[in-house]
Structures are given as structure tokens and as C-alpha cells.
Amino acid sequence: MLTPSQCRAARALLDWSQQQLAVQSKIGNATIRNFESGRSAPQHATLDVLRRCFETAGVIFIDQNGNGPGVRLRDRQE
């Protein structure tokens, strides 16, 4: 799925504010803010939308591999 820290890291890689993510994903800014701060857990469908939005923008999600989940940018040459 998508963790709050992955969401924050993906935004940082793209240099997006929470508001920019809200606009791109069509998800409320308050939902994103509360998720990233750990105050609430959005529904799975909302997390899927966020993840797809990031992936479309070039973010690759790295699953748990012993060191925890992470993110990186896709090579522009792929």
C-alpha cells in the first residue's frame, strides 16, 4: 500500500506541496494532511488513487525489503 512517510517522500521527490498533490489527485488537502501526519488512515481506494498519481508522475515505490519501504524517481530514460 502507501505509508505516510512514502507519501511525504514522494512529494519531496516531485517538489510538490500537499496542495499540489491534492489538485493532481483530486483528493482533499485535509485528507492528505491528516494521512501524512498519522491522524487518520484513508480508505484503500484513496490510497490507491494517491499511489497511481505519484506513479504517473514518475515515482517508483519500493516495497519492504528488510530496510523498510521507500520511493525513488523513475529514470527519465525508461
ChimeraX attribute file (.defattr): number of C-alpha atoms within 10 A of each C-alpha:
attribute: neighborCount
match mode: 1-to-1
recipient: residues
	/A:1	10
	/A:2	15
	/A:3	16
	/A:4	18
	/A:5	16
	/A:6	19
	/A:7	22
	/A:8	19
	/A:9	16
	/A:10	24
	/A:11	17
	/A:12	12
	/A:13	14
	/A:14	15
	/A:15	10
	/A:16	14
	/A:17	13
	/A:18	20
	/A:19	15
	/A:20	13
	/A:21	20
	/A:22	18
	/A:23	12
	/A:24	14
	/A:25	17
	/A:26	13
	/A:27	16
	/A:28	13
	/A:29	17
	/A:30	12
	/A:31	16
	/A:32	24
	/A:33	17
	/A:34	14
	/A:35	19
	/A:36	18
	/A:37	12
	/A:38	12
	/A:39	10
	/A:40	13
	/A:41	16
	/A:42	13
	/A:43	8
	/A:44	11
	/A:45	9
	/A:46	16
	/A:47	20
	/A:48	14
	/A:49	14
	/A:50	21
	/A:51	22
	/A:52	14
	/A:53	16
	/A:54	22
	/A:55	15
	/A:56	10
	/A:57	14
	/A:58	17
	/A:59	21
	/A:60	17
	/A:61	20
	/A:62	12
	/A:63	13
	/A:64	9
	/A:65	8
	/A:66	6
	/A:67	7
	/A:68	8
	/A:69	15
	/A:70	18
	/A:71	17
	/A:72	15
	/A:73	15
	/A:74	13
	/A:75	9
	/A:76	6
	/A:77	4
	/A:78	4
